[in-house]
Amino acid sequence: MNAIITVVGSDKVGIIAKVSNFLAEHKINIADITQTILSGNFVMMMMVDLSGADISIDELRSEMSKNAESMGVEINIMAEKVFSAMHRV
């Protein structure tokens, strides 16, 4: 199963490192990633592969929410199928 992770917040050192390290610790592969700075705001979108993960998507949401708070960013996680259905034209 794939998921889309979005990270938005004030730009600061270490956001990508903290998020990617957490994912690696839980055997979650980053399949694709894009990031940019918009008017001083950090914006990142990742497609991740959860097939080898040692935690569920609900546990991932919970843990990433804690990480987001400590980094001062907002992190959202959505199953790829749900994301694709919501953004179908």
C-alpha positions in Angstrom: 0.0 0.0 0.0 1.2 3.5 -0.8 0.4 6.7 1.1 0.9 10.4 0.5 2.6 12.4 3.2 2.4 16.2 3.2 4.5 18.4 5.4 3.9 22.2 5.7 5.3 24.7 8.0 7.9 27.4 8.6 11.2 26.5 6.9 14.0 25.3 9.3 16.9 23.0 9.2 16.3 19.3 9.6 12.7 18.8 8.5 13.5 16.4 5.7 16.1 14.6 7.8 13.7 14.0 10.7 10.8 12.8 8.6 12.9 10.5 6.4 14.8 9.1 9.4 11.5 8.3 11.1 10.3 6.5 8.0 13.5 4.6 7.6 13.3 3.4 11.2 9.9 1.9 10.4 11.0 0.3 7.1 8.9 2.7 5.1 10.4 3.4 1.7 10.2 6.9 0.1 9.1 6.2 -3.5 9.0 9.8 -4.6 9.5 13.2 -3.0 9.2 16.9 -3.9 9.8 19.9 -1.8 9.8 23.7 -2.2 9.8 26.9 -0.2 6.8 29.1 -0.8 7.1 32.6 0.7 9.2 31.2 3.6 7.0 28.2 4.1 8.4 24.7 3.7 6.1 22.4 1.6 6.9 18.7 1.0 5.0 15.9 -0.6 6.1 12.3 -0.4 4.8 9.1 -1.9 5.7 6.3 0.5 5.5 2.5 0.2 4.1 0.9 3.4 4.3 -2.7 2.2 7.4 -3.4 4.4 6.4 -1.1 7.3 6.5 -2.4 10.9 3.7 0.0 11.9 0.1 0.5 10.6 -1.0 3.7 8.8 -2.9 4.7 11.9 0.2 4.3 14.1 2.2 6.2 11.5 -0.4 9.1 11.6 -0.2 9.2 15.4 3.6 9.1 15.6 4.1 11.6 12.8 1.6 13.9 14.5 3.8 13.9 17.6 6.9 14.6 15.4 5.1 17.4 13.6 4.3 19.1 16.9 7.9 19.0 18.0 9.1 20.4 14.6 6.4 23.1 14.4 4.9 21.8 11.1 1.7 20.1 10.0 1.9 16.6 8.7 -0.9 14.8 6.9 -1.0 11.2 5.7 -3.5 9.8 3.3 -3.7 6.4 1.6 -2.8 6.9 -2.1 -6.2 5.4 -3.3 -8.1 8.0 -1.2 -5.8 10.8 -2.4 -6.3 9.8 -6.0 -10.0 9.5 -5.7 -10.2 13.0 -4.1 -8.2 14.6 -6.8 -9.7 12.9 -9.9 -11.0 15.4 -12.4 
